[in-house]
Amino acid sequence: MSESNLQSHLNSSKHRALDVTCCGRECTVGFVSRSAMILHLEAGTCVSGLNRRAVDDNARRLDRRNVITRSADDIVRRYAADGSFNADTLRCNLCRETFGTRRALEQHLASPRHRDKMYFCPYNSCQVHFSTLSALCQHIESKRCGVRRLTSVKKILKRIIVQMGRQTSTDDESN
């Protein structure tokens, strides 16, 4: 077992308490880390109805100074265009994977697989980019760089999580 695999195992729920409670309304699920809780939201498995779109929208709206997010002008939205279709299949023009329905293709295009990396580590010597907030949080929790010490990062992550705890997916759709 590699050192990295051992650390992952030791940081799993087998060895750590589930002391991070989901911020979603009426959700009482516990997690070993903030990144695991955010992944739960991004996956759309929270009873609050929050999902990756809500997480991203909150992050973009609350991170006005772009501490951890790229400017909205830099983000590209991808969708299934008419050119993605032919008589037999629906094909992703980015990776050539085929799908049985337009909805499946659109879900694929909306997944992190082809997403622009809107999140980044603001630590000067790092600057790694991520497709999801949970991935950025995993990076922060890994202590690979000094980003954990940046007060601005702690503040914006706290603001995003607090805001998500105040809303449900239906609140987000009405905005």
Secondary structure, 3 states (H helix, E strand, C coil): CCHHHHHHHHCCCCCCCCCEECCCCCCCCEECCHHHHHHHHHCCCCCCCCCHHHHHHHHHHHCCCCCCECCHHHCCCCCCCHHHECCCCEECCCCCCEECCHHHHHHHHHCHHHCCCCEECCCCCCCCEECCHHHHHHHHHHCCCHHHHCHHHHHHHHHHHHHHHCCCHHHHHHC
